[in-house]
């Protein structure tokens, strides 16, 4: 057997398991979503009717989808900037050669071990409007349509803080000490070193975190279901929550179209972040 053919067969054999996984768990489900979006089921799910692309235009341009997208977008702005800032502050504070600093690094990173459900239950106990320890704090009240989303966002910020802290701390520890020493000799103070040296050098890390946290925020569901169940008055119904509620046979097509819409929005937002933010990212060593 020719060596070139043998190498090609080996490459196919190595790629085949990954290809099977991708087809089974990504491409086929995506195809099924497109297919369901083109059809309407009867109330029993025993028959379907082809409706074409009209269902896509009706759903994606409808108030239900746009309301869910607006709530999800607000959720992104409530969680991502605050989470990034807190992660940076904690990482900078813990990036020191002090005795016992490992203990504080472990504490700051501990939330990475908690699930979304655990974080949501913790904050349900803390800010529940009836029995919570901080039920009188109206800024995060879960019973007010104007503030409920803030309370839900608070649990996500806390739950993702450990991940943000670990990644930023790793980025900080990869910066050579010689660069800080040179900046100090050039007369840079602590704040100037932070904004002129630290942030540019960890900008690739921050770009990665922004993209990941935005995707996490668009996929928010469990915290909404546990803390508010979409209320009050639908003020916390994210797009994923609306998709979850479209599980009845007659609304499967609507849910499928919403899922395709969420996929497209997430893809566009992620690409836009790379195109816009990457210009400000410093990859120099």
C-alpha positions in Angstrom: 0.0 0.0 0.0 1.4 3.4 -0.9 2.6 5.5 2.0 0.5 8.5 1.0 -2.7 6.3 1.0 -1.8 4.7 4.3 -1.3 8.1 5.9 -4.7 9.3 4.5 -6.4 6.2 5.9 -4.8 6.8 9.3 -5.9 10.4 9.3 -9.5 9.4 8.5 -9.4 6.7 11.2 -8.2 9.3 13.8 -10.8 11.9 12.7 -13.7 9.5 12.4 -14.6 9.3 16.2 -14.7 13.1 16.4 -16.7 13.4 13.2 -19.3 10.9 14.5 -19.6 12.9 17.8 -20.1 16.2 15.9 -22.6 14.7 13.5 -24.6 13.0 16.3 -24.6 15.8 18.9 -24.3 19.0 16.8 -25.1 18.8 13.1 -28.0 16.4 13.3 -29.8 18.3 16.2 -29.2 21.5 14.3 -30.8 20.0 11.2 -33.7 18.8 13.3 -34.2 22.3 14.6 -34.3 23.7 11.0 -36.7 20.9 10.1 -39.1 21.5 13.0 -39.0 25.2 12.3 -40.5 24.6 8.9 -43.4 22.5 10.3 -46.2 22.8 12.7 -47.3 19.9 14.9 -50.9 19.1 15.9 -51.8 19.2 19.6 -50.9 15.5 20.1 -47.7 15.5 18.2 -48.9 12.8 15.8 -49.0 14.8 12.6 -47.1 17.7 11.1 -47.9 20.3 8.5 -45.3 22.1 6.3 -45.6 25.8 6.7 -42.3 26.9 5.1 -40.3 29.9 6.1 -43.3 31.9 7.2 -43.0 30.5 10.7 -39.4 31.8 10.9 -40.5 35.3 9.9 -43.5 35.3 12.2 -41.6 34.0 15.3 -38.3 36.0 14.8 -40.3 39.2 14.2 -42.8 38.5 16.9 -43.0 40.2 20.3 -42.4 37.0 22.2 -38.9 36.4 20.7 -38.0 40.1 20.8 -39.0 40.4 24.4 -36.9 37.3 25.3 -34.0 38.6 23.4 -34.2 42.0 25.2 -34.2 40.3 28.6 -31.3 38.1 27.6 -29.4 41.2 26.3 -30.0 43.1 29.6 -28.8 40.0 31.5 -25.6 40.1 29.5 -24.9 43.7 30.5 -25.8 43.0 34.1 -23.4 40.0 34.5 -20.5 40.3 32.1 -19.0 43.8 32.9 -19.4 43.3 36.7 -18.0 39.8 36.6 -15.0 40.8 34.6 -14.2 43.8 36.9 -14.6 41.8 40.1 -12.5 39.0 38.7 -9.7 41.4 37.8 -9.7 43.1 41.2 -9.6 39.8 43.0 -6.9 38.4 40.8 -4.7 41.5 41.2 -5.2 41.4 45.0 -4.3 37.7 45.1 -1.3 38.0 42.7 1.2 38.7 45.5 4.1 36.9 47.1 2.7 36.9 50.6 2.6 34.3 53.3 -0.8 32.6 53.3 -1.9 34.0 49.9 -2.7 30.5 48.7 -5.5 30.3 51.2 -7.2 33.5 49.8 -6.6 32.3 46.2 -8.5 29.1 47.1 -11.3 31.0 48.7 -11.6 33.4 45.7 -11.6 30.4 43.3 -14.0 28.3 45.3 -17.2 29.3 43.4 -15.9 27.4 40.3 -16.8 24.2 42.1 -20.5 25.3 42.6 -23.1 24.5 40.0 -25.7 27.0 38.7 -28.4 25.2 40.7 -26.3 25.5 44.0 -25.6 29.2 43.4 -29.3 29.9 42.6 -30.4 28.1 45.8 -27.9 30.0 47.9 -29.2 33.4 46.6 -32.8 32.2 46.9 -32.1 31.8 50.6 -30.4 35.2 50.7 -32.7 37.5 48.7 -36.1 35.7 48.6 -38.7 38.4 49.1 -40.5 36.4 51.8 -37.9 34.5 53.9 -34.5 35.8 52.6 -31.9 37.2 54.9 -31.7 40.3 52.7 -35.4 40.5 51.7 -35.5 44.2 52.6 -32.9 45.2 50.1 -35.1 46.5 47.3 -32.3 46.9 44.7 -32.2 43.1 44.1 -35.9 42.4 45.0 -37.2 39.3 43.2 -40.8 40.4 43.6 -40.4 43.7 41.7 -40.4 43.5 37.8 -37.9 46.4 37.7 -35.3 44.7 39.9 -35.9 41.0 39.7 -33.4 40.5 36.8 -30.7 42.1 39.0 -31.2 39.5 41.7 -31.0 36.7 39.2 -27.9 38.3 37.6 -26.3 38.5 41.1 -26.3 34.7 41.4 -24.6 34.3 38.0 -21.9 36.9 38.8 -21.1 35.1 42.0 -21.1 31.6 40.4 -18.9 32.6 37.5 -16.5 34.7 39.7 -14.3 31.7 40.5 -13.8 30.9 36.8 -13.0 34.5 36.0 -10.6 34.8 38.9 -8.7 31.7 38.0 -8.3 32.7 34.3 -7.2 36.3 35.1 -4.8 35.1 37.8 -3.2 32.7 35.3 -2.9 35.6 32.9 -1.3 37.8 35.5 1.2 35.1 36.6 2.3 34.7 32.9 3.5 38.3 32.8 7.3 38.4 33.4 8.4 40.3 36.5 11.1 42.0 34.5 8.4 44.0 32.7 7.1 45.4 35.9 10.6 46.2 37.1 11.4 48.1 33.9 8.1 50.0 34.1 8.9 51.0 37.7 12.4 52.2 36.7 10.7 54.3 34.0 8.7 56.0 36.7 5.3 54.2 36.4 3.2 54.2 39.5 0.9 51.4 40.5 -2.1 52.7 38.6 -0.1 53.6 35.5 1.5 50.1 35.6 -1.9 48.5 35.8 -3.5 50.4 32.9 -0.4 50.7 30.7 1.3 47.3 31.3 -1.0 44.8 33.0 -4.2 45.2 31.1 -2.5 45.2 27.6 -0.6 42.1 28.4 -3.6 40.2 29.7 -5.9 41.5 27.0 -6.0 38.1 25.2 -7.2 36.5 28.4 -9.9 39.2 28.9 -11.1 38.7 25.3 -11.5 35.0 25.9 -13.4 35.7 29.2 -15.7 38.3 27.6 -16.7 35.8 24.8 -17.3 32.9 27.2 -19.3 35.0 29.8 -21.5 36.5 27.0 -22.3 33.0 25.8 -23.0 31.9 29.4 -25.3 34.8 29.9 -27.3 34.2 26.7 -27.8 30.6 27.8 -29.1 31.5 31.3 -32.0 29.3 32.3 -31.6 27.4 35.6 -31.1 30.4 37.7 -34.2 32.0 36.2 -36.3 28.9 36.8 -35.2 28.5 40.4 -35.2 32.1 41.5 -38.2 33.6 39.7 -39.7 31.1 37.3 -39.7 33.8 34.7 -41.6 36.3 36.9 -42.7 38.6 38.1 -44.9 39.6 35.1 -42.5 37.9 32.7 -39.7 40.3 33.5 -37.0 37.6 33.8 -38.1 35.4 30.9 -34.9 35.0 29.0 -34.8 33.5 25.5 -33.8 30.1 26.7 -36.6 30.1 29.3 -39.1 30.9 26.5 -37.6 28.1 24.4 -38.0 25.7 27.4 -41.6 26.6 27.7 -42.2 25.7 24.1 -42.2 22.0 24.7 -45.9 21.3 23.9 -46.3 19.5 20.6 -48.2 22.3 19.0 -45.4 24.8 19.9 -42.3 22.7 19.0 -41.9 24.6 15.7 -42.0 27.9 17.5 -39.4 26.8 20.1 -37.2 25.4 17.3 -37.2 28.8 15.5 -36.4 30.6 18.7 -33.5 28.2 19.2 -32.2 28.9 15.7 -32.6 32.6 16.4 -30.6 32.3 19.6 -27.9 30.3 17.9 -27.6 33.0 15.2 -27.5 35.9 17.7 -24.8 34.1 19.8 -22.8 33.5 16.7 -23.0 37.0 15.4 -22.3 38.5 18.8 -19.2 36.3 19.3 -17.9 37.1 15.8 -18.5 40.8 16.5 -16.5 40.6 19.7 -13.6 39.0 18.0 -13.6 41.5 15.2 -14.0 44.6 17.4 -12.1 43.7 20.6 -9.3 41.8 18.9 -8.0 45.1 17.5 -7.3 46.2 21.0 -5.7 42.9 22.1 -1.9 42.8 22.5 -0.4 39.4 21.6 3.2 40.4 22.0 5.3 38.3 24.3 
